[in-house]
């Protein structure tokens, strides 16, 4: 019989999608993914554009997440909250707390747009995947939001100070910024103390596939920075 959930603040979480099992979204763990609805940034290459509208009807309820987790005890290690932008939602802290109470590790995918909210969430997290959209000078053009870069880099400092395990991720193609700027970004991240950086290929009609260029992952990087 499916587990029933009591009324909780997490019930207000707007959920755009649920992945019952992933091996790639929460490093080192078998996890489920909860995709949160809504994001205030408008990056052209967004992989989950269907989740951008915070007011769109949410196709899933929090009770579905808890029912899934009750049936996956002993099979899953954790739950990653992705989006959209999960920190947009006031219901996220309770959702994280309830996942932990069920015995699962918690992960968060975020672009770091709300440093203060992220700071408050860190005690409830076991891992953070932080999107770094690009060099600071290119941020506003990428996100179409003034001041976005300052917020993302402040979030990076918050995560580092917390001691929570994390990685940075950057999605890149040459239409966003050139290879020299990408190399400079790698050096800036290393100087900031980042040790794990996931460089992701942007797949859009305007992007040139890495197979037809020199893949950035083959470039010389700072020795302290590991590029996955």
C-alpha positions as CSV (number, residue, x, y, z in Angstrom):
1,X,0.0,0.0,0.0
2,X,1.5,3.4,-0.9
3,X,2.9,5.4,2.0
4,X,0.7,8.4,3.0
5,X,2.2,11.8,3.8
6,X,1.0,14.2,6.5
7,X,0.4,17.8,5.7
8,X,3.8,19.6,5.4
9,X,5.4,22.7,4.0
10,X,7.0,20.5,1.3
11,X,3.5,20.0,-0.2
12,X,3.8,23.5,-1.7
13,X,6.9,22.5,-3.7
14,X,6.1,23.0,-7.4
15,X,7.5,19.8,-9.1
16,X,7.9,19.8,-12.9
17,X,9.4,16.3,-13.1
18,X,10.7,13.3,-11.2
19,X,13.5,10.9,-12.3
20,X,13.2,7.7,-10.3
21,X,16.9,6.6,-10.8
22,X,20.0,8.3,-12.0
23,X,23.7,7.4,-11.7
24,X,25.0,10.8,-13.0
25,X,23.2,13.6,-11.2
26,X,24.5,13.0,-7.7
27,X,28.2,11.9,-7.9
28,X,28.9,8.6,-6.1
29,X,25.3,7.8,-5.4
30,X,22.3,6.1,-6.9
31,X,19.7,8.8,-6.7
32,X,16.3,10.1,-7.7
33,X,16.0,13.6,-9.1
34,X,13.2,16.1,-8.3
35,X,12.9,18.9,-10.9
36,X,11.6,22.1,-9.4
37,X,9.5,24.5,-11.5
38,X,10.6,28.0,-12.1
39,X,13.7,30.0,-12.9
40,X,14.2,33.8,-13.2
41,X,17.2,33.6,-15.5
42,X,16.8,33.1,-19.3
43,X,19.9,31.4,-20.6
44,X,19.5,30.7,-24.4
45,X,20.9,27.1,-24.1
46,X,18.7,26.1,-21.1
47,X,18.3,22.3,-21.1
48,X,15.1,22.4,-19.2
49,X,13.3,25.3,-20.8
50,X,9.9,23.7,-19.9
51,X,10.6,24.4,-16.3
52,X,11.3,28.1,-16.5
53,X,7.8,29.4,-15.9
54,X,7.2,29.4,-12.1
55,X,3.5,29.9,-12.6
56,X,3.0,26.9,-14.9
57,X,0.9,24.0,-13.5
58,X,3.0,21.5,-11.7
59,X,2.4,18.0,-12.9
60,X,3.7,16.3,-9.8
61,X,2.9,16.5,-6.0
62,X,5.3,16.1,-3.1
63,X,3.4,13.0,-2.0
64,X,4.7,11.2,-5.1
65,X,8.2,11.9,-4.0
66,X,7.7,10.5,-0.6
67,X,5.9,7.5,-1.9
68,X,8.8,6.8,-4.3
69,X,11.3,7.1,-1.5
70,X,9.4,4.8,0.8
71,X,9.5,2.1,-1.9
72,X,13.2,2.7,-2.8
73,X,14.7,2.4,0.7
74,X,17.8,0.2,0.4
75,X,17.9,0.8,-3.4
76,X,18.6,4.6,-3.6
77,X,21.3,6.5,-1.7
78,X,20.0,10.1,-2.2
79,X,17.8,12.6,-3.8
80,X,19.0,15.5,-6.0
81,X,16.9,18.6,-6.3
82,X,17.3,20.2,-9.8
83,X,15.4,22.6,-12.0
84,X,14.6,25.2,-13.0
85,X,16.1,26.8,-9.9
86,X,15.2,24.9,-6.7
87,X,16.3,27.8,-4.4
88,X,13.5,29.9,-5.9
89,X,11.0,27.9,-3.8
90,X,10.3,28.6,-0.1
91,X,9.2,24.9,0.3
92,X,12.7,23.6,-0.4
93,X,14.1,23.5,3.1
94,X,11.3,21.4,4.4
95,X,11.6,19.1,1.4
96,X,15.3,18.6,2.1
97,X,14.7,18.0,5.8
98,X,12.0,15.4,5.0
99,X,14.3,13.5,2.6
100,X,17.0,13.4,5.2
101,X,14.6,12.2,7.8
102,X,13.8,9.2,5.5
103,X,17.5,8.3,5.5
104,X,18.6,9.7,2.1
105,X,21.5,12.0,1.3
106,X,20.5,15.3,-0.3
107,X,22.0,17.0,-3.3
108,X,21.2,20.4,-5.0
109,X,21.8,21.7,-8.5
110,X,21.8,25.4,-8.4
111,X,23.0,28.4,-10.4
112,X,23.6,30.3,-7.2
113,X,21.2,33.1,-7.9
114,X,20.2,33.5,-4.2
115,X,23.3,33.3,-2.1
116,X,21.5,34.0,1.2
117,X,18.9,31.2,0.6
118,X,21.7,28.8,-0.4
119,X,23.6,29.7,2.8
120,X,20.6,28.7,4.9
121,X,20.2,25.4,3.0
122,X,23.8,24.2,3.3
123,X,23.3,22.5,6.7
124,X,20.6,20.3,5.0
125,X,22.8,19.3,2.0
126,X,25.4,16.6,1.4
127,X,26.5,17.9,-2.1
128,X,26.1,20.9,-4.3
129,X,26.4,21.1,-8.1
130,X,27.0,24.8,-8.8
131,X,26.6,26.2,-12.3
132,X,29.2,28.8,-13.2
133,X,27.8,30.2,-16.4
134,X,31.1,31.9,-17.5
135,X,33.5,34.7,-16.8
136,X,32.0,37.5,-14.7
137,X,32.1,39.9,-17.6
138,X,29.8,37.6,-19.7
139,X,27.3,36.7,-17.0
140,X,24.6,39.3,-17.7
141,X,24.5,38.5,-21.4
142,X,24.2,34.8,-20.8
143,X,21.5,35.0,-18.1
144,X,19.8,38.2,-19.3
145,X,19.8,39.3,-15.7
146,X,21.9,42.2,-14.4
147,X,24.2,41.4,-11.5
148,X,23.8,37.6,-11.9
149,X,27.5,36.9,-11.9
150,X,28.2,38.6,-8.6
151,X,25.5,36.4,-7.0
152,X,26.8,33.2,-8.5
153,X,30.4,33.8,-7.3
154,X,29.1,34.8,-3.9
155,X,27.3,31.5,-3.8
156,X,30.5,29.7,-4.6
157,X,32.2,31.4,-1.6
158,X,29.3,30.3,0.6
159,X,29.6,26.7,-0.5
160,X,33.3,26.6,0.0
161,X,33.1,28.1,3.5
162,X,30.5,25.5,4.5
163,X,32.6,22.4,3.9
164,X,29.8,20.7,2.0
165,X,31.1,18.6,-0.9
166,X,30.6,20.4,-4.3
167,X,31.6,20.7,-7.9
168,X,31.3,23.5,-10.4
169,X,29.9,23.0,-13.9
170,X,30.1,25.2,-17.0
171,X,28.2,24.7,-20.2
172,X,30.2,26.2,-23.1
173,X,30.2,26.8,-26.8
174,X,32.1,29.5,-28.7
175,X,29.0,31.6,-29.3
176,X,28.9,32.3,-25.5
177,X,32.5,33.4,-25.1
178,X,35.8,32.5,-26.8
179,X,38.3,29.9,-25.8
180,X,40.7,32.4,-24.2
181,X,37.9,33.5,-21.9
182,X,37.1,29.8,-21.1
183,X,40.8,29.2,-20.2
184,X,40.8,32.3,-18.1
185,X,37.7,31.0,-16.3
186,X,39.4,27.7,-15.5
187,X,42.3,29.7,-14.0
188,X,40.0,31.9,-12.0
189,X,38.2,28.9,-10.6
190,X,41.5,27.2,-9.6
191,X,42.6,30.4,-7.9
192,X,39.3,30.5,-6.0
193,X,40.1,27.0,-4.7
194,X,37.8,24.9,-6.9
195,X,39.2,21.4,-7.5
196,X,36.4,19.8,-9.4
197,X,35.0,21.4,-12.6
198,X,32.6,19.7,-15.0
199,X,32.8,21.2,-18.5
200,X,29.7,20.5,-20.5
201,X,29.3,20.7,-24.2
202,X,26.4,23.0,-25.3
203,X,24.2,21.4,-27.8
204,X,22.3,24.0,-29.9
205,X,21.8,24.5,-33.6
206,X,24.3,27.4,-33.5
207,X,27.0,25.5,-31.6
208,X,30.0,23.8,-33.2
209,X,30.4,20.2,-32.0
210,X,33.6,19.5,-30.1
211,X,34.3,16.6,-32.4
212,X,35.0,19.2,-35.1
213,X,37.2,21.4,-32.8
214,X,39.9,20.8,-30.2
215,X,37.8,19.6,-27.2
216,X,38.4,22.0,-24.3
217,X,38.9,19.0,-22.0
218,X,42.2,18.4,-23.8
219,X,43.6,21.9,-23.0
220,X,46.3,22.5,-20.4
221,X,44.5,23.3,-17.1
222,X,45.8,24.4,-13.8
223,X,47.2,21.4,-12.1
224,X,44.9,21.9,-9.1
225,X,41.8,21.8,-11.2
226,X,40.3,18.5,-12.2
227,X,38.1,18.7,-15.3
228,X,35.5,15.9,-15.5
